[in-house]
Amino acid sequence: MKGGAREGAGRKPGVPNKVTAKREAEIAESGLTPLEYMLSILRDETQEVAARFEAAKQAAPYCHAKLAAMALEVDVSANLASIIAEARARVAAVQ
């Protein structure tokens, strides 16, 4: 048999290695994940505001997606006088 990749060899996708599996098992046994701990501090009104704020900052990336940047298209060919005239016309039409 020659070296190299063989069909069916190696760890299957999604299967954790031994260290990761052990760590995940320990977290599951403890009953409290780091995120759950941060959220418990955040929700505890007896904690100092600074501690609650820090917990919110640290937990936010795991609870809310980051907003994507948006491209802004600006027409620089229009001159300022025409833009002002159009804005005044729109205001006059509303009144």
PEBELLIN-V387290 format. One line per field, one symbol per residue. psi: psi as a letter, one per 30 degrees, with the letter a starting at -180 (. if undefined). Layout:
psi->???
This chain:
psi->kllakkkfllklkfklleeeeeeeeeeeefgjleeeeeeeeefjfflleeeeeeeeeefefffkkkklkkkkkkjffkleeeeeeeeeeeeeee.
